[in-house]
Amino acid sequence: MRNLDMDLLRTLVTIEKANTFSGAANELFKTQSAITQQMQRLESLLGFPLFEKKGRRRVLTVQGSKLAAYGRRLLAINDEAIRTIGQQPMEGDIRLGAPLDVADTILPPVLTHIARYAPKVRLEIRVDRSPYLMEALESGDIDLTISTRHKKELNGIVLRTSPTAWICAADYVHNKRVPLPLILADEPSIFRKIALTALEQTKLEWRINYLAPTLVGIKAAIRAGLGITARSVELLGTDMRVLGEAEGLPPLPSVTYYLWTRQDTVSPLTLYIYEMLKSKFEYKEGELS
């Protein structure tokens, strides 16, 4: 049985991340010829090519991309084992994103768990709308994010599935004889889409009474009694209530909250925090691949 060399795998994963042999050489503090020799050794060990010519560049073959994906997972386990056995506490900076509607529900236990089991890790928290958090993750501005958005090109797990409800102020007076006054986020918004899709299946009349770019504005409009909105029950406060079928409103689908990190992540700290959160918070029926 052949065994994979971790040093060779680390080089392969770094080439994939840097997108060039020269970039990997700079990151690993090796010469470009040393990088080339390592990949030749790995190809010789496996018996198939990992790279192919594309113009003047060498890019990963299908087998090379698959091996790099396995390599990231093996390196994460390898690095975690070394840290655990050597009792070397993880330290460094982690940039974590979360939507505002889970800032009081999902986010606090996540932060508590990191603080308890990785006390030397410094956290930078970015609270924003899900689409913007996903953009920040893909651009490398944050390391991990909680989000309602799904993207198969990322590594992720399901944290929680929450009901979506029609929410209004506790003292809001619902009048069935007038068009439904909606409080919505501007585009892009998964909850805007959920609300309008559900209403299109009914004969109800409705109008957008208030449009907000942030959840802070939506919550203010709800509390001011300007109308109703469709949001996850994570948003509910003591000054709000839920409307439903008794008021003639259509049912709404649940929404899923994910924890995401990039597939090309090679940072030992990011991978460690991701795996730690995965083992603690993963919704068992919802692992992504």
N, C-alpha and C positions, 0 to 999 in steps of 0.2 A: 504493500500500500504506500503510495507516494504521499508526502507531507508538504504542505504549503509553507513557504518561508515568510514569516511575518514582515521582515525587512523589505522583501521584494513586493509584498502586498501593499505595504505602506507607500512605497514608491509609485506603484500603479495607481493607487487612490489619489495621490498627490498630483500625478500627471493629469488624471481626469479633472481634478479641481482647477489646476492651473491652465489646463487646455493646451499646454506645450511642454516639450521636454526641457526647454531652457527655463521656463517658469518653475517647473518642479525642481530643477537643479538649484535655482536660487533659494527656494523655500527649504530645501533639505541640506543646503550648504555642501553640495557635491558638484563635480564637474558634469557637463552634459554627456561626455563620453562614458562616465561611470553610470549615469542613468540609463544610457543605451545598453550598456553591458548587462545591467541588472534585468532589463526587460528581455534581452536575448536569453539570459539564463532561465527566466520564468517561462518563456515560450518553449524552450528546450525541455523543461521539466514537464510541461503540460502536453506538448506534442501538437499544438495548434497555434496559429498566429493570433496575437492580441491587437495588432495594429495593421492599418492599411493606408496606402497613399491616397491623399485627396488633394490634388494640386501639389503645392509644395509642403503641405502639412501631413503629419501622420495622425490619424484618428483611430479611435477604438473600433474594433470589429464588434459584431453582436456578442461573440463569446467574451471579448475583452470587457464590454460593458457589464455583462452578467457577473464576471469575476470581480470587477470593481465593486459591484453592489454587495457581493458576499464579503469582499475584503473589508468594507466599512463595518459590517456587523462583527466580523472576526476580530478586527482591531479594537473595536469598542469593548468586546469581552476580554480580550488580552490585556488592554490597558486597565480595565476595571479590576481584573484579578490581581495585577501587579500592585495597584494602589491599595486594594483591600488587604492582601497578604502582608504588604510592607507597612500597613497602617499609616499611609501618607494621606492626610486629609486634603480634599480638593479645595483649591482656592483660585480666585480670579473673578472676572466680571461676567455676568449673564444678563442679557437684555431680553426681557420677557414682555410680550404684548397680551392684552386682554380687552375685550369689548366692555364698554361702560356698564351694560346691563348685568354683567356677572361680577362687577367689582365688589359687591357685598355678599356674594354667594359662593361661586366657584373659586374665585381668585384667593380669598383669605386662607383657606386650608392648603392650597398649593404653596403659597408663600410660607406658611407655618412649617410645612413638611421640609421645604428646602432649608429654612433657617435651622431646623432641628437636626437634620442629618448632613448638612453641608454648611456648618456655621461660618466658615471662612470665605464663603462665596458672597460677593457683593452683587446686589440685585439692582438693575435699572428697569423700572416698570413704565411701559407705555400703554396708556388707556386710550383707545380710539375705536373707530368703526371697523368692522370685520374686513371689508374690502381693502381698506388702507393698511391694516395690519398685515394682510397677506402680501401686499405689494412691498411692504417694508421687509418682510421675511425673505422674499425672493431676491430682493436687491442686496440683502446682507446687512441691513440697518438694525435688525433684531435677530436673535438666535432661535427663539421659540415663540410661539403665539397660541393663545386660545382663540378660536374663531368658529363662526357658524358656516363658513365657506368650506367647500370640499374641493380638493385638487389632488388627483391621483399621482401627480409628479412629485409630491412631497411624502415624507414619512409621517404618519399620524396615527392616533388612537382616538376612539370615542371616549369622552369624559362623562357626558350626561346627555340624555334626551329629555327635553322639557316640553310640556304642553304649551301651545300658543293660545292666547285668549283675547277676547275683546275687553279692553281695560278702559275705565273711565274714573273720574273722581268719585269719592265715596258719596258726595252729596249731589252728584250729577242727576238731572231729571231727564229721563229718556222719553222722547216724544215720537211715537211711531207714525204720526201724521205728517211729519216734515222729512225732507231728505236727510239721510244719515250724515252728520257732520264728522268728517274724518280728520284725524291728526296723523300726518305721515312724515317720514323722512324723505329727503330728496334722493334721487338716484345716485349710486346704486344701493339698493336696500332689499334684503331678503324678506323683511317683514312687510314692506310696501307691496312687494309682489304677492305674498301670501294673502294679504287683505283684499287686494283688487281682484285676484284670481277667484277667491271665494265669493265675492260680491257679484262677479260676472255670471256666476251660476244661479243667481237669484233674480227676482223681479224688483228688488229693493232699489229705491232711488237714493243716491248719495252725492256728496260734494266734498271736495277737499277744502276744509275750513282753515287748516293751519299746516304749513309746510316748514320743516325744520332741518337744518344741516347736521344737528347733533342730538344725542339723546337727552342732554340737559334741557334743550329747548322743548323737546317732546314732553318730558316730565313736567315742565313748567306749564305747558298748554293743557295737559291733563288736569293738573291741580287747579288751574284757572277755570275749569269747566267748559273749555272751548270745543269739546267733542270727545270722540272715542278713538282708540287706536288698537291695532293688532300687534301684540308683543309677547315674548316669552314671559311666563309667570315669574321668571327671575326678577322682573321689573317691579312686581307688586309691592306696594307699601301699605301701611295702616290707613293712609288717607286715600286709598283707591279701592275699587271693587270690580268684579267681573260681570259682564253681561253675556247672555247666551241665548239658547233656543226659546226661553220664556219671553224674551224681548223680540223674537223673530229674526235673530241673527244666525248666519250659517256657521257650522262647525269649522274649525281650523286645524290644519295638520301640526304635529309636533315639530320642534326644531332640534337639531343635534349640535352639540358643542364639542369641538375637536381640539386636541393638542397637536400642533404641527412643528416639524423642523425640516430643514432641507435634506434631500437625499445625498447631496455632495458634502455634507458636514463631516469634517475630519477632526474638529476640535475635541480633544478628550473630555474637556469640561462640559461642553454642550451635550455630547453623547451621554456622559455620565448622568447629568441632570435629567435628560429626556428619559433614559432607562429607569432612573429612580422614580420619576413621576409616573411612568407607565406601570411599573410594578405595584404602585400604591393606588392609582386613581382610574386605571383602565376599566371601562365598562365591558364586562366579560363577553358580551354578545356582539361587540362592535369593533374588534381589532381590524385595522386596515392593512392592506399589503401593497 
